[in-house]
Amino acid sequence: MTRSLPFQRRTLILGLLALALLLGLLVLGGPSSSPLESGSTWHRGPAGYSAWYKSLEQQGISVQRWQRPVDDLLEQLDEAEGATVTLMQNSASSETLVAVLPGFVAESELPALLPWLPDWVEAGHQLVILGVKAPATAAPFSQTLSSETGPVQIDTRRRYTAGSRLGVALEDDYGAVVWQQAIASGPVTIAATPHLGANAYLDQPGNFALLTELVAGAGQRVWIDEYLHGYRDEEAIAAEVGSDSWLSYLARTPLVILAAQILAVTLLALLASNRRLGQRRSLPTPTIDNSRAYIQALAGVLHKANSHDFVVQTLSQAERRALQKSLGLGETPISLDQLQADWDQQSDRPATDLSALLNPPVPKNESQLRDWLKRVQSLHYPENATGDTSGP
């Protein structure tokens, strides 16, 4: 037989285990923030652009998120204009596409990340790329620069200092922060930081104003590339997966991970409710008391038969022998008179008529039987005596 843990301690340990498992699932398997969310207009964190996107809508600027390959956007614009790409060189029909890179990306890596870039620029559209990596300089990491739209907060030492520039929108003595340069035979507006209009600068109106001027200064319609950040609409998902089944869509969302967490916690709860901490111990085999069982069975029969006389006679004889033995008179039966005389000689014994108590009339009902039993019991426990020594 082994000793088990107390119930309160066992419950505490099970609770701590469940909490540790849940935290582990949340940290290791839960839906966490992806690096691709940085720069997304859906992301509300400091690196997101949700506040700037909302400000464009409030200003009445035509802006829309794009969640498919940019090649599809080019095709859509071409069909809407009803002309070929060559005829779209007119700037009046140009569109502006904003690509906020999820981090600092070198210019040499842009063709792999933005394979549509040459087609977009050659089609005569405007392009704004935020986050092209420039060389680090001795500039202070955090400073406020002046611009035509107001003070702009910049938190980077990177500046563009080499190469030809078609124009500069924001610079200091160390180099350009926002500039235009020719890429694929067309002007592209570039920022050396991917956080120019991030939510972290919500209290810096100059940042939002400058970015808005860059993307919508000539009144063009603005498109935000969300496909770059991993967002897909239903058509894009169907094209990539090869099926438009909603099961395929759910299989690629964090809902699967959430379901796994719920299942794991449920299994842990079931395990905790059916198992106990500590070693197993065998249940003790109950001891059968045949005498006690016989007495209880006999008492039940006598109670139903109202055999008061049998009960009184049997208990009187037993009490008489017990009193005789307690007075040191041996086990040989003696008369009631001798028993009474020895009883009275004991100073610690209550004054009791043993003859009337041990030879009472037969009780007529259960209430009288109970009263007699109490008086008999008072012989052994005087403090329980009722003071009534008369017969029933």
N, C-alpha and C positions, 0 to 999 in steps of 0.2 A: 504494500500500500504506500502511495506517495502523497506528498502534500501539494495541493494546487494553489495557484495565486489567488489572493483576495479578489472579490468581484470588482471593487472600485479600481484597483490597480490594473486588472485585466481589461476593463473597459477603457482606461486611459491609454494603455499600450495599443489596443486596437484602433483607437481614434488617431493616435500619432502615426501609426502605420498607414492608415487610410489617407491622412493628410500628406504624408511624405510621398505616397504613390501618386496622388493627384497632382502635387507640385511637380514631381518628376515628369509626368505626362505633359503637363502644360509647358514645361521648359524644353523638353527634348522632342516631343511630338506635336505640340500644339501649333496652331497657325501663328507664326511669328511675322514680324515686319520684314518684308523682303527689301533688299537693296534697290530693286527696280522701282519701289514706291517713291524714292527720292525724286522730286521734280514732277510728280504726277498731280494733276488737278483734282484727283479724287482723294489724295492723301491730305489729312488735316494736321499732320505733325509739323514740326518746325521746318523740315526740308520739303514739305509739300507746297503746292501752288493753288490750293483750293480757294484761299482768300483773294488772290489776284484774279482768278477766273470769275469769281463772284462779282468783283468790282467791274469787270468788263461787261457783264450782263446788266449791272445796275446803270452803267453809262449808255446802254442801248447799242453797244457794239455787237455786230454780227459775229458770234464766236460759236464754235462747235467742236466737240471732242471727236477724234477719229480713232476708231478701234479696229481698223483693218490695215492691210499693207498699203503703203502710200501709192503703189502702182495702181491699186483700185481707185484711189481718189483721182489720180490723173485721168484714168479712163472715164470716171464719172463726170469730171469737169469737161472733158473733151466732148462727151455725148451731150452734155447740157448746152454747150456753146454751139453745137452743130457744125463744128469746124475741125480741121486738122490741127495737130500740135504746132505746125509752122505758122498758122494764121493766128495763134494765140500770143504772139509776141507783143501785141498791143498792151501797154501797161494798164489801160483802163479796164481790161478784163482779167488782170492778174489777181491771184490769191496769195495770202500769206500763211505759211506753215511754220509753226513754232515747235522746235525739238529741244526739250529740256533734257539734257543727258543725265543719267542717274549718278554720275560722278565725273571727275576730271578725265577726259579722253583725249589722247594725243591726235593731232591732225592726220597722222599717217594711219590711224585706226578707223577713221570716219568711213572710208569706202566699204569696209566690212560691216560696220554698224548701221550705216545709212546707204544701202546700195542704190536707192532710188534718187540720191542727191543729184547726179548729173542730169537725169531726165527732168527733174522738177525745175532746176535752174534754167535749162535750155528751153523749157516750155514758157519761159518768161514770167514765172511766178517768184514771189519774194520768199526768202528763207531766213529764219532767225535760229541760230544754234547757241545754246547756253551751256558752257562747261567744257569748251575746247582748251586743252592744257597748254599753258604758256610757261616760259621759263620763270623760275623763282628769282626775285630780285631782293634788294636791300630795303624795299618799301616796308613801312609799318604794317603789321598784319591787319589791324583794325583802324580804319580812318574814314572820315567823311569827305567826299569829293563833291565839287560844285558841278552842276549841269544846268542846261537850259530849263529843265523841269523842276529844279530844286536840289537840295542836298541829297546825296546818295551814300548810303552806308555800305562800305566794302570791307569784307573780312577775308582777305587773301593777299599774299605777297606776289602772286603771279602777274606778270605784265608782258604784253606783246611789244617787243622792241625791234625785231628784225623782220625783213620782208617788206613788200610794197603794201600800202594801205590806200584804199579808195576813199576812206573817210574815217573820222574818229568821233564817237559820241560821248566818250568818257575816258579821261586820262589824267595823269599827274606827271611829276618830274621823272618818274621811274619808267613810264611807258603807258601803253593803252590798256584799258580794261574792257571797253566795248568799242569795236571798230568794224569796218567793212573791208573785205578783201575778195579778190576774184578767185572763184572756185568753179571749175567746169564751165568756163567762158561766161560767167555771170557773177554779179555782186551777191555776197552772202554776209549777213550781219552776224558777228560772232562776239560772245562775251567770255572772258577768261574765268568766270565763276558760274557754276550751275545754280547758285543761290541768289541771283540778282533780284528776283521778285518772290522769294520764298515766304512762307508764312511767318518766319522768324522776324521779318522786316515789316510786319503789319503796322507798327507804330512809326514807320519811316515812309511817309507818303511820297517822297521823292523817288524811291525805288520803284514803286508801282507805277508812278507817272512816267518815268523814263522808259520802262519796259512797254507800257501801253503805247507810248509815242513811237517806239521802234516797230511794233507789230501792226499798228492800226493808224499810223500817222496820215496816210493818204486815203483812208476810208475803205481799205480793202476788207474783204471778208477774211476772218481769222480762223485757222484750223489748228487744233492742238493735237500733236501726235501722242496718243495714249497707247497705241500698239507697241511703241518702243518700251513702255513700262509694263508690258505683260497683259494688258487688258484686251479682251477679244469680245466682239459682238457674236450673235448666234451664227451668222453666216460664216464668219472667220473660223469659229470653232468647228462648224460642220465641215468646212473645207480642210482643216488640219487633221481632224479626227477621222474623216471619211464617212461620218454618219451624223445625222441631225437628231439622234436619240437623246432624250433628256437624261437617260442613265449614263451615257458617255460623258455628258457635261458634268453631272454630279460626281462622277468618279474622279474628276480632276479639280475638285473644289475642296476646301478645308472641312466640308461637312463629313467626309469620310473619316477624317482624323477625330472630329468631335464625336462621332458615333463610336469609334474605338475607345475613346476616353470613357464614355458613358458605360460601355460594356465592361471595361476593366474595373471601374468603381462598383458596378453591380455585382460582378463576380467576387470582389473582395468583401462586399457586404454579406453575400450569401455564405462565403467561407467563414466569416467572423461569427455569424449566427449559428453555425452548425459545428464549429470546432472551438475548443477552449485552449488557452495557453497553459503549458505545463504538461507533465507526464500523465498518462492515463492511470487511473486507480480502480481497482475492482470494488464493486458494491458489496457491502457486508451481507452475509446470509442471515436473514431474520431468524431469531431463536423462537421456537414454538414452545410456549408454556402450556402443557396439557392441563395442569391443575387449574390455572387461571381460566383457560377456555371452558373447562367443565363447570367451574363455579359460575361464570357468566351465563352459560347456557341454562344451568339449573335455576339461576335467579330469574331469567326471562320466563321460564315455564311457570315458576311459582307466582310471579307477578301477574301473569295472564289468568292463572287459576284462582287468584285471591286466597291463597293458602296461608292466611295470617297465623293460624294456630301452629302449623308446622314450622314456620319461621321463628315464632316466639319460643317454642319448645327447644328447637335446635340451638338457637343462640343463647338461651338461658343456661343450658347444660355447658356450652362452651365457655361462657362467661364465669360460671361457677368454678370450673376447673382452673381457669386462668387466675381468678381471685385467690383461690386456695394456694396455688403455686406462688403467687406474688407475696403472700403472707408467710411463706416458709413452712407450710403445713404439709408438704409432700404432695404426692399424687393419689394417695388412697382417699376415696370419697369420705367426707365427714358430714355431720348434720349442719343444717343452716344455722341452728342456734350457736354451735361452736364457732362457725365461720363468722357469725355476727359479733360474738364476744371478742374474738381476735381482731376483727375489724375495728371495733370501738376502742381497743387498747392502743391503736396506732394514732398518735396525736395529729399526724399530718393527713389523716384520712377524713373526708367530709362526713358529717352525720347523715347516714343513709340507712333506710329500712331495707336490708338485703332481701328479706323474705317477700316483701311487697314488690320489690323490683325484679327479682328473679322468678317469682311465681305470680305474674300478673294475670288478670282476666284476659281472655282472648280479645284482641282489638276487633272492633266491628267494621272499621274502615281503614283506608290507607293513612289517613291523617293521624289517627290514634297510634298506628304502628310507627309512624315517623317520630311522634312524641316519645314513645317508649324507647326507641333506638337512641334518641338524643340523651335520655336519662341514663341509659346503660353506658353510653360513651363518656358521660361525665365522671364515671368511676375512674377512668384512666386519665381524663383531661378535665380537672375540676374547673378550670377557667371557662370551659364551655357549658358549665351547668346552668340550667334555667332557673334553679331555685325551687322548682316544683317537684317534690318527692312523693306526691300522692299518686295513687294508682290511677289508671285511665278509667 
